[in-house]
């Protein structure tokens, strides 16, 4: 279940219903100013994803990840082992501690609906782990309106979905999950496969991007980072939701294009790095009980 909270606007009483998308403050701040300019048109924001479609994509991603019964706990254990092995055995491990955590497809859908997905958006999951969010993002906005036998054209608002992780074992796992998902779609969801956004999962360090990752950063229009996976030297402050991430902030400031929407879960970027705060969402996540805060920034 996801709880969405409006901030810095006015107190509101909300029914907590996971299938309903509540209008958030940063949507108001981000979309309305563009619409009042008579000489420019507001971006066309796609409707929120239908709950039934979110459920379907969640099930497909879970099947690709092998999350059935207690398998989810086992998968988390293997993923965390990959992180531990990397930090213990790599010749040049990252200076900041890594902790494996993961958002659900349902939470991702809530975040993306609140951000406002537009045609030809390019999605990037920073610290993509087992690849769940990348797989989910590639299918959440797939056009399924013409899924009959006569369907010819297919579409997807997401032009491309990228995932980057610094842990080789996790990149290998995410690529394996991607292959499994493609097999599942080919067997039972051929039209959905035609509408799926292209996916690329790569090994890289967001703090020191190579030429390939730098090019991807320049393409990205929506970036998401579950920042609870970074601590120690990367963070300033002890409060989970209030931690500042100066190293990440500077790296993203140098790499991302102007206009990119950036969502940081449980962390703060520096507005001096040309990131404009647009609003917060309170979300419930098992890995960060009792809740996490997703903060939206607009790259200026």
C-alpha positions in Angstrom: 0.0 0.0 0.0 1.2 3.5 -0.8 0.5 6.6 1.1 0.8 9.9 -0.7 1.2 13.1 1.3 0.9 16.7 0.0 3.3 19.1 1.6 3.8 22.9 1.8 0.4 23.7 0.4 -2.6 23.1 2.7 -3.6 20.4 5.2 -5.8 17.7 3.6 -7.6 14.6 4.7 -7.2 11.7 2.4 -8.6 8.2 2.0 -5.7 5.9 1.8 -6.6 3.8 -1.2 -3.7 2.2 -3.1 -5.6 2.3 -6.4 -6.2 6.0 -6.4 -3.6 8.6 -7.4 -3.9 11.8 -5.3 -2.7 15.0 -6.9 0.6 16.0 -5.3 2.1 19.4 -4.7 5.0 19.0 -7.1 2.6 18.2 -10.0 0.9 21.5 -9.3 4.2 23.4 -9.1 5.6 21.7 -12.2 2.7 21.6 -14.6 0.6 24.6 -13.8 3.2 27.3 -14.4 3.9 26.0 -17.9 0.2 26.1 -18.8 -0.2 29.8 -17.9 2.3 30.9 -20.5 0.2 31.9 -23.6 3.2 31.5 -25.8 4.1 28.0 -24.8 2.1 24.8 -24.5 2.2 22.6 -21.4 3.7 19.2 -21.7 1.2 16.5 -22.4 1.0 14.3 -19.3 -0.1 10.8 -19.7 -3.1 9.5 -17.6 -2.2 7.6 -14.5 -1.7 3.9 -14.9 -4.8 1.9 -14.4 -4.6 -0.2 -11.2 -5.4 -3.4 -13.1 -2.4 -2.8 -15.4 -0.1 -2.1 -12.4 -1.2 -5.4 -10.9 -0.5 -7.2 -14.2 2.9 -5.7 -14.6 3.8 -6.4 -11.0 2.9 -10.1 -11.5 5.0 -10.3 -14.7 8.0 -8.7 -13.0 7.6 -10.9 -9.9 7.6 -14.0 -12.2 10.7 -12.8 -14.0 12.5 -12.3 -10.6 11.3 -15.6 -9.3 9.3 -14.1 -6.4 7.0 -16.9 -5.5 6.3 -17.8 -1.9 9.5 -17.6 0.2 11.5 -17.0 -3.0 11.4 -13.3 -2.5 13.4 -13.6 0.8 15.9 -16.0 -0.9 16.4 -13.5 -3.8 17.1 -10.7 -1.4 19.6 -12.8 0.4 21.4 -13.6 -2.9 21.3 -10.0 -3.9 22.8 -8.9 -0.6 25.5 -11.6 -0.9 26.5 -10.1 -4.2 26.9 -6.7 -2.6 28.8 -8.1 0.3 31.2 -10.1 -2.0 31.8 -7.0 -4.1 32.7 -4.8 -1.1 34.9 -7.5 0.4 36.7 -8.8 -2.7 36.8 -5.9 -5.2 40.2 -4.2 -5.5 38.7 -0.8 -5.5 35.3 -0.9 -3.7 33.2 2.3 -3.4 34.1 4.6 -0.6 30.5 4.6 0.6 28.8 1.6 2.2 26.2 -0.2 0.0 23.0 -1.6 1.4 20.6 -3.6 -0.9 17.1 -2.2 -0.9 14.3 -2.3 -3.5 11.1 -0.5 -4.3 8.0 -2.3 -5.6 6.5 -1.8 -9.0 3.4 -0.4 -7.3 5.4 2.3 -5.6 7.2 3.1 -8.9 3.9 3.5 -10.6 2.8 5.9 -7.9 6.0 8.0 -8.3 5.9 8.1 -12.1 2.2 9.0 -12.1 2.9 11.9 -9.7 5.9 13.0 -11.7 3.9 13.0 -14.9 5.2 10.8 -17.6 5.4 12.3 -21.1 5.8 10.8 -24.5 9.4 9.8 -25.3 10.6 9.9 -21.7 13.9 8.1 -21.0 13.9 6.4 -17.6 17.1 5.7 -15.5 17.2 3.7 -12.3 20.4 4.7 -10.4 21.4 1.6 -8.4 19.2 -0.7 -10.3 20.0 -3.9 -8.4 18.1 -6.9 -9.6 16.4 -4.8 -12.2 12.9 -4.8 -10.9 12.1 -1.1 -11.5 13.7 -1.0 -15.0 11.6 -4.0 -16.0 8.5 -2.5 -14.5 9.1 1.0 -16.1 9.5 -0.7 -19.5 5.9 -2.0 -19.3 3.9 0.3 -17.2 3.2 2.8 -20.0 3.0 0.2 -22.8 0.0 0.9 -25.1 -2.4 -2.0 -24.7 -5.5 -0.4 -26.2 -5.1 -2.2 -29.5 -4.2 -5.7 -28.2 -6.5 -7.6 -30.6 -5.6 -9.9 -33.4 -5.7 -7.0 -35.9 -3.3 -4.8 -34.0 -0.3 -3.6 -36.0 1.2 -0.6 -34.4 2.3 -0.5 -30.8 3.5 2.3 -28.6 5.1 3.2 -25.3 5.5 6.6 -23.7 8.8 5.4 -22.4 11.3 5.6 -25.2 14.1 3.8 -23.3 14.6 2.3 -19.8 18.1 2.2 -18.4 19.5 0.7 -15.2 23.0 1.2 -13.8 24.7 -0.5 -10.8 28.2 -0.6 -9.5 28.0 -4.2 -8.4 28.9 -6.7 -11.2 26.9 -9.5 -9.6 23.8 -7.5 -9.5 24.2 -6.4 -13.1 24.5 -10.0 -14.1 21.4 -10.9 -12.1 19.4 -8.1 -13.6 20.3 -9.1 -17.1 19.2 -12.7 -16.4 15.9 -11.4 -15.0 15.5 -9.4 -18.2 16.0 -12.4 -20.4 13.4 -14.4 -18.3 10.9 -11.6 -18.7 11.4 -11.6 -22.4 10.7 -15.3 -22.5 7.5 -14.9 -20.4 6.2 -12.1 -22.7 7.0 -14.1 -25.8 5.1 -17.1 -24.5 2.0 -15.3 -23.1 2.0 -11.6 -23.7 3.2 -11.1 -27.3 1.5 -7.8 -27.8 2.7 -6.4 -24.6 6.2 -7.4 -25.6 5.8 -5.5 -28.9 4.9 -2.4 -26.8 7.7 -2.8 -24.3 10.3 -0.1 -24.1 13.8 -1.0 -24.9 16.0 -1.9 -21.9 19.7 -1.6 -21.2 21.3 -2.7 -17.9 24.9 -1.7 -17.5 27.8 -1.7 -15.0 28.9 1.7 -14.0 29.7 4.2 -11.2 27.3 7.1 -11.2 29.9 9.2 -9.3 32.6 8.6 -12.0 30.6 7.9 -15.2 32.4 6.6 -18.3 31.5 7.9 -21.8 28.7 5.4 -22.2 27.1 6.3 -18.9 27.6 10.0 -19.5 25.7 9.7 -22.8 22.9 7.9 -21.0 22.7 10.7 -18.3 22.4 13.2 -21.1 19.5 11.3 -22.6 17.6 10.8 -19.3 14.4 12.7 -18.6 13.3 10.8 -15.5 15.9 9.5 -13.0 15.0 7.6 -9.9 17.4 6.7 -7.0 16.5 4.7 -3.9 19.1 6.5 -1.8 18.9 4.3 1.3 21.4 2.1 -0.5 24.0 4.8 0.0 25.3 5.8 3.4 28.6 6.5 5.1 30.8 9.0 3.2 28.1 9.9 0.6 25.6 11.2 3.2 25.5 14.1 5.5 23.1 13.9 8.5 21.6 11.1 10.4 17.9 11.4 9.6 17.0 8.9 6.9 14.7 11.2 5.1 16.8 14.3 5.7 20.2 13.0 4.6 22.0 15.2 2.1 23.9 13.5 -0.7 26.5 16.0 -1.9 28.6 13.5 -3.9 25.6 12.2 -5.8 24.2 15.7 -6.2 27.3 17.0 -7.9 27.6 14.0 -10.1 24.0 14.3 -11.3 24.3 18.0 -11.7 27.2 17.6 -14.1 25.6 14.7 -16.0 21.9 15.3 -16.3 20.2 17.6 -18.9 18.3 20.7 -18.0 14.6 19.8 -17.5 15.2 16.3 -16.2 13.0 15.2 -13.3 14.9 13.5 -10.5 13.3 11.5 -7.7 15.4 10.7 -4.7 14.0 8.3 -2.1 15.3 9.1 1.4 17.9 11.6 0.5 18.3 15.3 -0.5 20.1 16.9 -3.4 21.7 20.4 -3.1 19.7 23.2 -4.7 23.1 25.0 -5.3 23.7 22.2 -7.8 20.8 23.5 -9.9 18.2 21.2 -8.5 14.9 22.9 -7.8 12.7 21.2 -5.1 9.2 20.4 -6.5 7.6 18.4 -3.7 7.6 15.2 -1.5 5.7 12.0 -1.5 5.4 9.8 1.6 5.5 6.2 0.6 5.3 2.9 2.6 8.1 0.5 1.8 9.0 -2.7 3.7 12.7 -2.0 3.5 12.4 1.4 5.2 9.6 1.0 7.8 7.7 3.0 8.9 7.9 5.0 5.7 10.2 6.6 3.1 10.0 10.0 1.4 10.4 10.5 -2.3 11.6 14.0 -3.2 11.2 15.4 -6.7 13.7 17.8 -8.2 13.7 19.6 -11.5 17.2 20.0 -13.0 17.5 23.6 -14.1 
